[in-house]
Amino acid sequence: MYLQDGGVRLSVLSSAGKEAVVGLMGPGDFFGEGCLAGQSVRMGSATAMAATTVLEMGRQAMADALHQQHAFSDLFIAYVLARNIRIEEDLVDQLFNSSEKRLARTLLLLSRYGKAEGSHHVLPKLSQQTLAEIVGTTRSRVNLFMNKFRKLGFLEYNDGIHVNHSLLSVVLHD
């Protein structure tokens, strides 16, 4: 599936009923590509976060496009490899960093730090509970850190959450 417009939340549910958000997808993102590698059952759920337009391609149509359209194939492979690197970075982050650093990194990634010019970026609309599910902590801890980041000038609340890239200092600080 190719997300043309809107936003999608990818999540998994444990046997105990605990939900974890494993990804937030935006325009230009692919998801559901596990079928190309033979995955017969999806591991999680995709939920639209706003009005969303998704281009759905069947497995065979996607395989044909990848074989016949080299520019598309190059784009798709680059996307999948970049996402694989991001997942590895997420795992290392989860294993070795505090929840405060994980939240700061998540906010920077969601604001697309390094992708566009400017020092502030507005986050897509999401709750502190969703942030907690992404970071792997509680909503109350997210609330504590969000207030701390706001007081330090790393975040502003004006028509959404504006992330100042100076938040990077939290991630880089040992």
C-alpha positions in Angstrom: 0.0 0.0 0.0 1.2 3.5 -0.8 0.0 6.4 1.4 -0.9 9.3 -0.9 -2.5 11.6 1.7 -3.3 11.6 5.4 -1.7 9.5 8.1 -1.7 5.9 9.3 -0.8 4.4 12.6 0.7 0.9 12.6 0.3 -1.0 15.8 0.6 -4.5 17.3 -1.3 -6.0 20.2 0.2 -8.5 22.7 -1.7 -11.6 23.9 -2.2 -9.7 27.2 -4.0 -6.9 25.3 -1.2 -4.3 25.4 -0.9 -2.2 22.3 2.4 -0.8 20.9 2.6 1.7 18.1 5.3 0.6 15.8 5.1 3.3 13.2 3.3 6.5 12.0 3.1 6.7 8.3 2.7 9.8 6.2 2.3 10.8 2.6 4.8 9.0 0.4 5.2 6.0 2.8 4.7 2.4 1.8 3.3 -0.3 4.2 2.0 -3.8 3.9 5.0 -4.9 1.8 5.5 -8.1 3.8 3.3 -9.9 1.4 6.1 -9.5 -1.2 8.3 -11.7 1.0 5.7 -14.3 1.5 4.1 -13.0 4.8 0.6 -14.5 4.7 -0.7 -12.9 7.9 -0.2 -9.3 8.9 1.5 -8.9 12.3 -0.4 -5.7 13.2 -3.1 -3.2 12.3 -3.1 -0.1 10.2 -5.5 2.7 11.4 -6.1 5.9 9.6 -5.4 8.9 11.8 -7.2 11.4 9.6 -8.8 11.5 6.2 -6.5 9.2 4.2 -6.0 8.2 0.6 -4.2 4.9 0.1 -3.2 3.3 -3.2 -3.5 -0.5 -2.8 -1.7 -2.7 -5.2 -2.1 -6.5 -5.2 1.0 -8.6 -4.7 1.3 -9.6 -8.3 0.7 -6.1 -9.6 3.4 -4.8 -7.3 5.9 -7.5 -8.3 5.2 -6.8 -11.9 5.8 -3.0 -11.4 9.0 -3.7 -9.5 10.3 -5.9 -12.4 9.2 -3.7 -15.3 9.7 -0.1 -13.9 13.3 0.3 -12.9 12.9 3.8 -11.5 10.0 2.7 -9.3 12.0 -0.4 -8.3 14.9 1.8 -7.3 12.6 4.2 -5.3 10.9 1.3 -3.5 14.2 -0.5 -2.6 15.7 2.7 -1.3 12.6 3.3 0.8 12.6 -0.3 2.2 16.3 -0.1 3.1 15.9 3.3 4.8 13.0 2.0 6.8 15.1 -1.1 7.8 17.8 1.2 9.0 15.3 3.2 11.0 13.9 0.1 12.6 17.4 -1.0 13.7 17.9 2.5 15.1 14.6 2.3 17.0 15.6 -1.1 18.5 19.0 0.3 19.7 17.1 3.4 21.1 14.7 1.1 23.0 17.5 -1.0 24.4 19.9 1.6 25.5 18.2 5.0 26.0 16.0 6.5 28.7 12.4 7.2 28.0 13.2 10.9 28.0 15.7 10.5 25.2 13.4 8.1 23.3 10.6 10.7 23.5 12.9 13.5 22.2 14.1 11.3 19.3 10.5 10.3 18.5 9.4 14.0 18.4 12.3 14.9 16.2 11.6 12.0 13.8 7.9 12.8 13.7 8.7 16.5 12.9 10.9 15.2 10.0 14.1 16.6 11.5 16.7 17.1 8.8 14.2 16.6 5.9 13.2 20.3 5.3 14.5 23.7 6.0 13.5 25.7 9.0 14.0 25.4 12.7 10.4 24.5 13.7 8.1 21.8 12.4 4.5 21.0 13.4 3.8 17.4 14.5 0.8 15.5 13.1 -2.0 15.4 15.5 -1.5 12.7 18.1 -2.2 12.1 21.8 0.2 11.7 24.6 -1.1 8.2 24.9 0.0 7.4 21.4 3.4 9.0 22.1 3.7 6.7 25.1 2.9 3.7 23.0 5.6 4.6 20.5 8.2 5.4 23.2 7.4 2.4 25.4 6.5 4.3 28.6 3.4 5.7 30.3 1.3 8.7 29.4 2.2 10.4 32.7 5.9 10.1 31.9 5.3 11.6 28.4 3.3 14.4 30.0 6.2 15.1 32.5 8.8 15.2 29.7 6.6 17.3 27.3 6.1 19.9 30.0 9.9 19.9 30.7 10.7 20.3 27.0 8.2 23.1 26.7 9.6 25.0 29.7 13.1 24.6 28.1 11.9 26.0 24.8 12.2 22.8 22.8 8.5 22.7 22.1 5.7 25.2 21.6 2.0 24.6 21.7 0.4 26.9 19.1 -2.1 25.2 16.7 -0.3 21.9 17.2 3.0 21.0 18.7 5.9 22.9 17.1 9.3 21.1 17.6 12.4 23.2 17.8 15.4 21.3 16.5 17.3 22.4 19.7 15.5 19.3 21.1 18.4 17.4 19.5 20.5 18.4 22.5 18.5 16.1 24.7 19.2 13.1 22.4 23.0 14.0 22.0 23.5 14.7 25.7 25.0 11.8 27.8 
